[in-house]
Amino acid sequence: MKNRTNQRLEEITAGMLIVGVDVAKSVQWARFVDCRGVEIGKALALQNDRKGFELIVARIREICNMKILRYPIEAVMIGMEPTGHYWKPLANYLMKAGYRVVGVNPYHTKKSKELDDNSPTKSDKKDAITIARLVKDGRFFDPYLPEREYGELRGLSNARVSVIKRTNAVKNTITAILDEYFPELWTVFKYPLKGKASRQILRSCPFPAFILAMGEAGVLAEIKKAVKKTVGMKKVRQLMAAAKESIGVEYGLDAAKMRLVWLLDELALAEKQLCEVEQAMEAALHRTGYALQLLGIKGIGVVTAASFLGEVGDPLRFQNARQIARYAGYNLVEDSSGKSKSGTCISKRGRKQLRSVLYQMAFTMAGKNAEMKMLYQYLTTRKDNPLKKKQALVVVSKKIITVIYSLLKKQTAYKPELVLGVVRKEMLKAA
């Protein structure tokens, strides 16, 4: 197969105008070079709005019509760093205008900024010309903006991660308040944020002073507002005993209770949002047409399958499963020089959230899926080069990618007997 960098260099023709754009929230810079990297015209500062977008398109057309160029402009390629979210409106606008937009790795820009002037100086104006010359050297890639159901899945997956982070932050804050004012509550309710009775206690009488003031009858009445049968007098007496022996602080009780009620309301809202987003993910997953194959794999559920497609997009846009593994940052790298030999590790130059989803899949399937469990146990117990648990899970993750890609490409159902090849089966038998 031809080298990918050579393929990109072949795309840079003599009559190509290359535009480097450093994207920012308000003011963006654009620089223009020809196929040799020679700058054309002056740098352009543009606002991040429609007038600014129209301005860069006008400048591109102006340069294309210039008569003093060595080569007539036949094609335009626009490069930018696809970081954050500010690049997306400009990229979308330029694509609709008929221009090809490519991405440049921000790490490459950082490492290359001293090549022209041998100076560590950094500015948006300088970064723009660095990006343009990286594109000229073939160091670019085609950014992927998922559409239709894959775009929905990516948005829903990001929303779910955001809701979970907010939920965990709220739970941690509630835990901190309880540890300060009523640490003994954990001996009465093992999971006070899960049960209806314990949540009702946290709303009405969360601290020892309020519990003792209400008495057994009052506390029992509050519990019965939430549950009728599961929690009774026995739990109330445990709560009263814990309140009498509590070492919690006794100041600022009203303020702490008010704050606790707010947090409980926020937690209830987050849980409702999580339920809604997971239902939407399930619906979008079925619209992709891949739900049957993915959910047929033991150990993969609706959320992980939907999150995987949200991060990857359409898996069949890749030529093979190795490209998906590289997209996740699972390709192995080393740092050896001369007699100094290093070990290997994954590059992590890929989508972090995709690695997180795959790790969750591998963790679950190593316990529930017989084939993956067998592979995991072999990797961690083999005589030659046994892997650590997390290393073995990375290998299992890459195997999961291969299985998923094969099933979707062949449009077949999951067959356990085909998961492990002949060579791997022989190795397992020998072990």
C-alpha positions as CSV (number, residue, x, y, z in Angstrom):
1,M,0.0,0.0,0.0
2,K,1.3,3.5,-0.8
3,N,2.6,5.7,2.0
4,R,-0.2,7.9,3.3
5,T,2.0,11.0,3.4
6,N,3.0,10.4,-0.2
7,Q,-0.6,10.1,-1.2
8,R,-1.3,13.5,0.5
9,L,1.7,15.1,-1.2
10,E,0.4,14.0,-4.6
11,E,-2.7,16.0,-3.8
12,I,-0.7,19.2,-3.6
13,T,-0.6,20.3,-7.2
14,A,1.2,23.2,-8.8
15,G,-2.0,25.2,-9.2
16,M,-3.1,24.9,-5.6
17,L,-3.8,27.7,-3.2
18,I,-3.3,26.7,0.5
19,V,-4.9,28.6,3.3
20,G,-3.9,28.2,6.9
21,V,-6.4,29.4,9.5
22,D,-5.8,29.8,13.2
23,V,-9.2,29.5,14.8
24,A,-10.2,31.5,17.9
25,K,-13.4,32.6,19.7
26,S,-13.4,36.2,18.3
27,V,-10.6,37.1,15.9
28,Q,-9.1,34.5,13.5
29,W,-6.1,34.8,11.3
30,A,-5.6,33.4,7.8
31,R,-2.4,33.2,5.7
32,F,-2.1,32.2,2.1
33,V,0.7,30.2,0.4
34,D,1.3,28.5,-2.9
35,C,2.4,24.9,-3.5
36,R,6.0,25.8,-2.6
37,G,5.1,27.5,0.7
38,V,5.7,31.0,-0.6
39,E,3.2,33.4,1.1
40,I,0.8,35.3,-1.2
41,G,-0.5,38.7,-0.1
42,K,-0.9,39.9,3.5
43,A,-2.2,38.0,6.5
44,L,-6.0,38.4,7.0
45,A,-7.7,39.0,10.4
46,L,-11.4,38.1,10.4
47,Q,-14.2,38.0,12.9
48,N,-15.8,34.8,13.9
49,D,-19.1,35.8,12.2
50,R,-20.8,35.8,8.8
51,K,-19.0,38.9,7.7
52,G,-15.7,37.4,8.6
53,F,-16.5,34.2,6.8
54,E,-17.5,36.2,3.7
55,L,-14.3,38.2,4.0
56,I,-12.0,35.1,3.7
57,V,-14.0,33.8,0.8
58,A,-13.6,37.1,-1.0
59,R,-9.9,37.1,-0.3
60,I,-9.6,33.6,-1.7
61,R,-11.4,34.6,-4.9
62,E,-9.3,37.7,-5.2
63,I,-6.0,35.7,-5.0
64,C,-7.4,33.2,-7.5
65,N,-7.9,36.0,-10.0
66,M,-4.5,37.5,-9.6
67,K,-2.4,37.6,-12.8
68,I,1.0,37.8,-11.2
69,L,1.0,34.3,-9.8
70,R,3.6,31.8,-11.1
71,Y,0.9,29.2,-11.5
72,P,-2.8,29.8,-12.2
73,I,-4.9,28.7,-9.2
74,E,-6.9,25.6,-10.0
75,A,-7.8,24.3,-6.5
76,V,-8.0,25.6,-3.0
77,M,-7.2,23.7,0.2
78,I,-7.9,25.2,3.6
79,G,-6.2,23.9,6.8
80,M,-7.1,24.4,10.4
81,E,-6.7,22.8,13.8
82,P,-9.9,20.9,14.7
83,T,-9.8,21.6,18.4
84,G,-12.6,22.7,20.6
85,H,-15.7,23.8,18.8
86,Y,-14.9,27.2,17.3
87,W,-13.6,25.6,14.0
88,K,-16.9,23.9,13.2
89,P,-19.0,26.9,12.0
90,L,-16.1,28.1,9.8
91,A,-15.4,24.7,8.4
92,N,-19.1,24.1,7.7
93,Y,-19.4,27.5,5.9
94,L,-16.3,26.9,3.7
95,M,-17.4,23.3,2.8
96,K,-20.8,24.6,1.7
97,A,-19.0,27.2,-0.4
98,G,-17.3,24.4,-2.2
99,Y,-13.8,24.4,-0.7
100,R,-11.9,21.5,0.7
101,V,-11.2,21.8,4.4
102,V,-8.5,19.6,6.1
103,G,-7.3,19.3,9.6
104,V,-3.8,19.8,11.1
105,N,-2.8,18.1,14.3
106,P,-2.3,20.9,17.0
107,Y,0.7,18.9,18.3
108,H,2.4,19.2,14.9
109,T,1.8,23.0,14.9
110,K,3.3,23.3,18.3
111,K,6.4,21.3,17.3
112,S,6.8,23.1,14.0
113,K,6.4,26.7,15.0
114,E,10.2,27.3,15.3
115,L,11.2,25.9,11.9
116,D,10.7,29.2,10.1
117,D,12.2,31.8,12.5
118,N,14.1,29.6,15.1
119,S,12.1,31.3,17.8
120,P,9.7,29.9,20.4
121,T,7.5,33.0,19.9
122,K,3.8,32.0,19.5
123,S,1.0,34.1,18.1
124,D,-2.2,33.4,16.2
125,K,-0.8,35.1,13.2
126,K,2.3,32.9,13.2
127,D,0.3,29.7,13.8
128,A,-1.7,30.4,10.7
129,I,1.4,30.3,8.4
130,T,2.7,27.2,10.2
131,I,-0.6,25.5,9.6
132,A,-0.5,26.4,5.9
133,R,3.0,25.1,5.4
134,L,2.2,21.8,7.2
135,V,-0.6,21.3,4.7
136,K,1.8,22.1,1.9
137,D,4.1,19.3,3.3
138,G,1.2,16.8,3.2
139,R,0.8,16.8,7.0
140,F,-3.0,17.0,7.1
141,F,-6.0,14.8,7.4
142,D,-9.7,15.0,6.4
143,P,-11.8,15.9,9.5
144,Y,-14.9,13.9,10.1
145,L,-18.2,15.6,11.0
146,P,-20.8,12.9,11.6
147,E,-24.1,13.4,10.0
148,R,-27.7,12.0,10.4
149,E,-28.0,9.4,13.1
150,Y,-24.2,9.3,13.8
151,G,-24.3,13.0,14.5
152,E,-27.2,12.5,16.8
153,L,-25.4,9.7,18.6
154,R,-22.3,11.8,19.1
155,G,-24.3,14.6,20.5
156,L,-26.2,12.3,22.8
157,S,-23.1,10.5,23.9
158,N,-21.4,13.8,24.8
159,A,-24.6,14.9,26.6
160,R,-24.6,11.7,28.6
161,V,-21.0,12.1,29.7
162,S,-21.8,15.7,30.8
163,V,-24.8,14.6,32.8
164,I,-22.8,11.8,34.5
165,K,-20.1,14.3,35.4
166,R,-22.6,16.7,36.9
167,T,-24.3,13.8,38.8
168,N,-21.1,12.7,40.3
169,A,-20.2,16.3,41.3
170,V,-23.5,16.7,43.1
171,K,-23.2,13.3,44.9
172,N,-19.7,14.2,46.0
173,T,-21.0,17.6,47.4
174,I,-23.8,15.9,49.3
175,T,-21.4,13.4,50.7
176,A,-19.1,16.2,51.9
177,I,-22.1,17.9,53.7
178,L,-23.2,14.6,55.4
179,D,-19.6,13.8,56.5
180,E,-19.5,17.2,58.2
181,Y,-22.9,17.3,59.8
182,F,-24.0,13.7,60.2
183,P,-21.3,11.1,59.4
184,E,-23.1,8.4,61.3
185,L,-25.9,8.4,58.7
186,W,-23.8,6.0,56.6
187,T,-24.1,3.3,59.3
188,V,-27.9,3.6,59.1
189,F,-28.3,3.9,55.3
190,K,-25.5,2.2,53.4
191,Y,-26.5,4.1,50.2
192,P,-28.5,7.2,51.4
193,L,-28.8,8.6,47.9
194,K,-30.4,5.5,46.4
195,G,-33.4,4.7,48.6
196,K,-36.6,6.7,48.7
197,A,-36.8,6.6,52.5
198,S,-33.2,7.9,53.0
199,R,-33.8,10.7,50.4
200,Q,-37.0,11.8,52.3
201,I,-34.9,11.9,55.5
202,L,-32.3,14.1,53.8
203,R,-35.0,16.5,52.7
204,S,-36.9,16.8,55.9
205,C,-34.5,16.0,58.8
206,P,-31.0,15.4,57.5
207,F,-29.1,16.3,60.7
208,P,-29.2,15.0,64.3
209,A,-30.7,18.1,65.8
210,F,-33.7,17.9,63.4
211,I,-34.1,14.2,64.0
212,L,-34.1,14.5,67.8
213,A,-36.5,17.4,67.6
214,M,-39.0,15.4,65.6
215,G,-38.9,12.3,67.7
216,E,-39.6,8.7,66.6
217,A,-43.2,9.4,65.6
218,G,-42.3,12.4,63.5
219,V,-39.4,10.7,61.7
220,L,-41.6,7.6,61.0
221,A,-44.3,9.9,59.5
222,E,-41.7,11.5,57.2
223,I,-40.5,8.1,56.0
224,K,-44.1,6.9,55.3
225,K,-44.4,9.8,52.9
226,A,-41.9,8.1,50.7
227,V,-42.4,4.4,51.4
228,K,-45.2,2.5,53.0
229,K,-43.8,-0.9,54.0
230,T,-40.1,-1.5,53.4
231,V,-38.8,0.8,56.1
232,G,-40.3,1.0,59.6
233,M,-39.7,1.6,63.3
234,K,-36.5,-0.5,63.4
235,K,-34.8,1.8,61.0
236,V,-36.2,4.9,62.8
237,R,-34.7,3.7,66.1
238,Q,-31.3,3.1,64.5
239,L,-31.5,6.6,63.1
240,M,-32.4,8.1,66.6
241,A,-29.5,6.2,68.2
242,A,-27.0,7.4,65.6
243,A,-28.3,11.0,66.0
244,K,-27.7,10.8,69.8
245,E,-24.1,9.6,69.4
246,S,-23.3,11.9,66.4
247,I,-20.1,13.9,66.3
248,G,-21.2,16.1,63.5
249,V,-20.9,19.9,63.8
250,E,-23.9,21.9,65.1
251,Y,-23.6,25.3,63.5
252,G,-25.2,26.5,60.2
253,L,-27.8,23.8,60.2
254,D,-30.5,25.7,58.4
255,A,-28.1,26.9,55.7
256,A,-26.7,23.4,55.2
257,K,-30.2,21.9,55.0
258,M,-31.3,24.5,52.4
259,R,-28.2,23.7,50.3
260,L,-28.8,20.0,50.7
261,V,-32.4,20.3,49.3
262,W,-31.1,22.3,46.3
263,L,-28.6,19.5,45.6
264,L,-31.2,16.8,45.9
265,D,-33.4,18.7,43.4
266,E,-30.4,19.0,41.1
267,L,-29.6,15.3,41.5
268,A,-33.2,14.4,40.6
269,L,-33.1,16.5,37.5
270,A,-29.8,15.0,36.4
271,E,-31.2,11.5,36.9
272,K,-34.3,12.4,34.8
273,Q,-32.0,13.8,32.0
274,L,-29.9,10.7,32.1
275,C,-32.9,8.5,31.6
276,E,-34.1,10.7,28.7
277,V,-30.7,10.8,26.9
278,E,-30.3,7.0,27.1
279,Q,-33.8,6.5,25.6
280,A,-32.9,8.8,22.8
281,M,-29.6,6.9,22.3
282,E,-31.5,3.6,22.0
283,A,-33.8,5.1,19.3
284,A,-30.9,6.5,17.3
285,L,-28.9,3.2,17.6
286,H,-31.8,1.3,16.0
287,R,-31.9,3.9,13.1
288,T,-28.3,3.1,12.2
289,G,-29.2,-0.5,11.2
290,Y,-26.4,-1.9,13.3
291,A,-28.3,-2.5,16.5
292,L,-28.9,-6.2,15.8
293,Q,-25.3,-7.1,15.2
294,L,-23.9,-5.0,18.2
295,L,-26.5,-6.1,20.8
296,G,-26.1,-9.7,19.7
297,I,-22.6,-9.6,21.3
298,K,-22.8,-10.8,24.9
299,G,-21.5,-8.0,27.1
300,I,-22.4,-5.1,24.9
301,G,-25.5,-3.1,25.9
302,V,-27.5,-0.3,24.4
303,V,-25.5,2.6,25.9
304,T,-22.1,1.2,25.1
305,A,-23.1,0.3,21.6
306,A,-24.6,3.7,21.0
307,S,-21.6,5.5,22.5
308,F,-19.2,3.5,20.3
309,L,-21.1,4.5,17.1
310,G,-21.3,8.1,18.4
311,E,-17.5,8.3,18.7
312,V,-16.6,6.3,15.6
313,G,-19.4,7.3,13.3
314,D,-20.0,4.7,10.6
315,P,-17.4,2.0,11.2
316,L,-17.5,1.0,7.5
317,R,-15.9,4.3,6.5
318,F,-12.6,2.8,7.7
319,Q,-10.8,0.3,5.5
320,N,-10.0,-2.1,8.4
321,A,-10.3,-2.6,12.1
322,R,-6.7,-1.4,12.7
323,Q,-7.6,2.1,11.5
324,I,-10.4,2.3,14.1
325,A,-7.9,1.2,16.8
326,R,-5.5,3.9,15.7
327,Y,-8.4,6.4,15.7
328,A,-8.9,5.5,19.3
329,G,-5.2,6.0,20.1
330,Y,-4.5,2.3,20.6
331,N,-1.5,2.0,18.3
332,L,1.7,0.9,20.0
333,V,4.7,3.3,20.3
334,E,8.2,3.0,21.6
335,D,11.1,5.4,22.5
336,S,14.3,3.6,21.6
337,S,17.6,5.1,20.6
338,G,20.9,3.2,20.0
339,K,21.5,0.7,22.8
340,S,18.6,2.1,24.8
341,K,15.5,0.1,24.2
342,S,12.2,1.1,25.7
343,G,9.0,-0.9,26.2
344,T,5.9,-0.2,24.2
345,C,2.7,1.6,25.2
346,I,-0.4,2.9,23.5
347,S,0.0,6.3,21.9
348,K,-3.2,7.8,23.2
349,R,-3.2,10.0,20.1
350,G,-6.9,9.5,19.4
351,R,-10.4,10.0,20.8
352,K,-10.2,9.8,24.6
353,Q,-13.9,9.1,25.0
354,L,-13.7,6.3,22.5
355,R,-11.0,4.6,24.6
356,S,-13.2,5.1,27.6
357,V,-16.2,3.4,25.9
358,L,-14.0,0.5,24.7
359,Y,-12.5,0.0,28.2
360,Q,-16.0,-0.2,29.7
361,M,-16.9,-2.8,27.0
362,A,-13.7,-4.8,27.7
363,F,-14.2,-4.7,31.4
364,T,-17.7,-6.0,31.2
365,M,-17.0,-8.6,28.5
366,A,-13.9,-10.0,30.3
367,G,-16.4,-11.1,33.0
368,K,-19.5,-12.0,31.0
369,N,-18.4,-13.0,27.5
370,A,-16.8,-16.5,27.6
371,E,-14.5,-15.9,24.6
372,M,-13.2,-12.5,25.8
373,K,-12.9,-13.9,29.4
374,M,-10.8,-16.8,28.1
375,L,-8.6,-14.4,26.1
376,Y,-8.2,-12.1,29.1
377,Q,-7.2,-14.9,31.5
378,Y,-4.7,-16.2,28.9
379,L,-3.1,-12.8,28.5
380,T,-2.7,-12.3,32.3
381,T,-1.4,-15.8,33.1
382,R,0.7,-16.9,30.2
383,K,4.3,-17.9,31.0
384,D,6.0,-15.6,28.4
385,N,5.4,-11.9,28.9
386,P,2.2,-12.0,31.0
387,L,0.3,-8.7,30.8
388,K,-0.9,-6.6,33.6
389,K,-4.7,-6.4,34.0
390,K,-5.1,-3.0,32.3
391,Q,-2.8,-4.0,29.5
392,A,-4.8,-7.2,28.9
393,L,-8.0,-5.0,28.8
394,V,-6.4,-2.9,26.0
395,V,-5.8,-6.1,24.0
396,V,-9.4,-7.2,24.6
397,S,-10.6,-3.7,23.5
398,K,-8.7,-4.1,20.2
399,K,-10.2,-7.5,19.8
400,I,-13.7,-6.1,20.3
401,I,-13.0,-3.6,17.6
402,T,-12.1,-6.4,15.2
403,V,-15.2,-8.4,16.1
404,I,-17.5,-5.4,15.6
405,Y,-16.0,-4.4,12.3
406,S,-16.2,-7.9,10.9
407,L,-19.8,-8.3,11.9
408,L,-20.9,-5.0,10.4
409,K,-18.9,-5.5,7.2
410,K,-20.3,-9.0,6.7
411,Q,-23.7,-8.2,8.1
412,T,-23.7,-11.4,10.1
413,A,-24.7,-12.3,13.6
414,Y,-22.3,-12.9,16.4
415,K,-20.9,-16.5,16.5
416,P,-18.8,-17.3,19.6
417,E,-16.9,-20.1,17.8
418,L,-15.5,-17.7,15.3
419,V,-14.2,-15.0,17.7
420,L,-10.9,-16.7,18.4
421,G,-8.8,-17.8,15.4
422,V,-7.2,-21.2,15.0
423,V,-3.8,-19.9,16.1
424,R,-5.2,-18.3,19.2
425,K,-7.2,-21.4,20.1
426,E,-4.0,-23.5,19.9
427,M,-2.2,-21.1,22.2
428,L,-5.0,-21.2,24.7
429,K,-5.1,-25.0,24.6
430,A,-1.3,-25.1,25.1
431,A,-1.6,-22.7,28.1
